[in-house]
Structures are given as C-alpha cells and as structure tokens.
Amino acid sequence: MGALFSKIGVKKRVGITHTAKFFKLAYKAMNIHPDKGVSATISDKSYISDLVRFTARHCSAYKFPPSMVFDKQNELMMNKYGKPNRRISYNSNEITYRTPAFSDLLNSKGVFSIEYLQAVYEAYVKLKLKHENRLQDIDELLDLG
C-alpha cells in the first residue's frame, strides 16, 4: 500500500491529481451508461483497486453515503455528459483531472472520489503506525521499556 501512495505522490493529503493517477493505474476507462450510471473498466492491474477496496472495507476507512446520493450523482453525470441509449467511455490514457467529466467524478462521492482515497490513505497511515509500534508495545507489556 505504501508503494501505491508513493507512486501517486501522496505525502500528507490526497488531492485531485493523486486520485487521477490512482484511477489511471487501476482502471482502463471511465464509463457513463444511461442505465448503469458511472462505472470504470478495470485495468490489468486489478489488484490495485482490490487492495484499496479491501482497506476501505475492512478498516472502516470510508462511510458510503445513502444510495440516493449516487442516484443523483449518476443522473447529473448522465445529463451533463451522457448520450441517450449509448454508453460513453473515456480512455484513462486520454483524460486528465481537468477533463470535465473526470473532474466531476473525482470530486463526487464513492470509490472513484478524492474523499474515498483520502480515507484509505488515513487507514494506511494508522495501520503503518500500529505496525511500527508493535515492538514498543511488546517491550512495555513485558516491562522491558
């Protein structure tokens, strides 16, 4: 996990450029579908999104908003960028955080958001700190400190 955050350049806080870099590593494309809403096509490196999702799910790193938030978000994306009866795909290699649809996605809620990746980063920092303190805790427990 540390290698991922290092690769996308996170030092203290996740921003839009970090989230865009993460998306481009983990996903081949961003999709807007009239019936399914916003989704992403997983890249050959699916383990990256799996690791992030695992951390978020098992470390209580992100609290998902109610489904009506996603319904509204999908409706907004469809109205702004979608085409009736047609899926629109944005290839990850061809978009930047300044691409309007991609920027809206990164600034929204859910697994593609800055907020989500920040929560995962905070969980990683806590886990790392806990791991680094494990020997100190054993010494204290055995009264060797």
Buried (B, 14 or more C-beta within 10 A) or exposed (E): BEEBBEEBEBEEEBBBBBBBBBBBBBBBBBBBBBEEBBBBEBBEEEEBBEBBBBBBEEBEBBEEBEEEEBEEBBEBBBEEBBEEEEEBBBEBEEBEBEBEBBBBBBBBBBBBBBBBBBBBBBBBBEBEEEEEEEEEEEEEEEEEE
